[in-house]
């Protein structure tokens, strides 16, 4: 449940970033994050600014992508056939 909440928060943040800075935005600076907080009243993104996963340099961060989440939802289930050797 907590993980789902975080993913929703991340998706909302990425959506606002793309709305403010363009659809092709993949990186944000600390200055842009502060601008988003001031202009759009979003919550401080601790998950982004304190995580080494997204940091690419001093005050520079990659935005998360959600293709991994989408692909696991659309995977199909493979059925296994059981062979009976009792003959």
N, C-alpha and C positions, 0 to 999 in steps of 0.2 A: 504494500500500500504506500509506504514512504517513497519507494523508488518511482512509482507512478506519478506521485505528486511532484517529484523533482523533474521528471521528464516533461510534465505539463508546464512547469515553470520555465524550463529551458526552451521549450517550443514557443512559449509566449514571448520570451526575451528575443529569440532569433527572429520571430515575426515582426516585432517592433523595430529591430535593427534593420531588417530588410526594407521595411516601410520607410524608415527615416533616411537610410543611406543607399538604397537601391537594391533591387532583387538579386544582383550578382555579388552582393557583399558576403565575403567569407571571413574577414578579419575585422576587429574593432580595436581601437586604442582606449586607454583609460580615459582620455579626454572625451571621446565619443560616448563612453559608458556614463560618465558624469552628465553629459548633455542629455542622454536618454532619461536618466533619473530626474533631472530638472524639468525637462519638457513634457515627458509622458508619465511622470509619477510612478515609474516602475520601482520595484524593490531592488535594493543593492544586491547584485548577483555574486554572492559569496562563492557559489559553486564554480564560477568562471574566474574570478580574480584571485582566488586562493588556491586554485588547482594547478599543479605543474602540467597536467594533461593538456590544457588549452593554451598555456603560456608559450609564446614563440619568441619573445624578446622583452626588453624592458618596456613595460606599458603597452604591449601588443599581445593580442589574444586571437586564436582561431575560434570561430563559431562552431558549435557541434552540428553534425549532420545526423539525420534520423533514418537513413536508408537501412541501417542494420536492424532497427526496430521494425521497419516495414517488411523486410524480407523474412523475418522469423514469423510474422503474422500470416504470411501468404504461402508458407511452405506446405506441401501436401504430405499426407501421411502415407507411408509405403506399407502395404500389407505383406506379411510373410506367409508363405504356404508351408504347412506342416505335413510332412510325409510320414505315413504310418508303415513301419517295417514289420508288422506282425504276421505277415503271410508265410 
